[in-house]
Amino acid sequence: MSKLVNTDKRDFLKGAATLGAASGVLAAAGAALAPRQALAQLLDSGVRDDSVLTKIRKEGLLRVGYSQTGPWFYKDAKTGELHGIYKDVVDRLAKEIEIKIEYKEVTFANATVGLRKGDYDLYGSSLTYTMARALTVNYIGPLYSKGSLLLIHKDNARKFKTAADLNGPGVTFSVTAGASEEGRIPMLWPKAKMITTTGQVTLGAEPVRAKKADAWMSGDSDVILFAKRNSQWAAVVEPEKPIDKRPNTWAIRYGDVEWKAFLDFWGAFVVVNGEMDRLFRFHMEKLGAA
């Protein structure tokens, strides 16, 4: 009896090994066909063949535009490597749909222009909602939200204790050209003057350091991080009271319903499962704002 059991056991294990090997071959063949099958299923589902969603699955590549603004998208000063909250989210998106990313750096002034021209399929950097932008590009999500803060020179800390103190004809604001704050400053401080700088967002703080402007207005996280790194001269006005909080997220071109729907719900996923909050805490701590 025991001999029969042992023989049956050997036959069973032998058969299982054969089946395992066969299934391994089938799995390898299936993996080779996966991209093609996935594309076929995508088209069968009703996604148009001219949608970006179809194009990136076919080419295996997504072109992403970005502008530098910590902690959302920034380069390591030593290595030049890209990091940031939204950089990590873009990378996760690419990994989950099994495609590669081609990054293209642009200024905020040209961010929506490049998107509309088709220079990239997604603007993946920190784009705060404004009505003017919403008329030209299609916002995703939103993935997050942020307000703005004011950075001043420490020499003026007694003069400007609250945001309301800056609404005067003798006050000059500095802002980065193309930033959302550019159109909001005249509405929030109608009596003040405004000058703009070009290039990276943090260059807007230079006129304040040089005392050619009284305040630099930018995203709350941007201002907090900059003030930490330049504590010898920089101060933040009412840091606990972000101004004019708004959705902050990605954008795509208008007219691609499938791509928009896909990104909207995937964006809802990373918000609901806490990934956005986790990444915000991680990068703020990494950049020294904790």
Secondary structure, 3 states (H helix, E strand, C coil): CHHHHHHHHHHHHHHHHHHHHHHHHHHHHHHHHHHHHHHHHHHHCCCCCCCHHHHHHHHCEEEEEECCECCCEEECCCCCCEECHHHHHHHHHHHHCCCEEEEEECCHHHHHHHHHHCCCCEEEEEEECCHHHHCCCEECCCCEEEEEEEEEEHHHCCCCCCHHHHCCCCCEEEEECCCCHHHHHHHHCCCCEEEEECCCHHHHHHHHHCCCCCEEEEEHHHHHHHHHHCCCCEEEECCCCCEEEEEEEEEECCCCHHHHHHHHHHHHHHHHCCHHHHHHHHHHHHCCCC
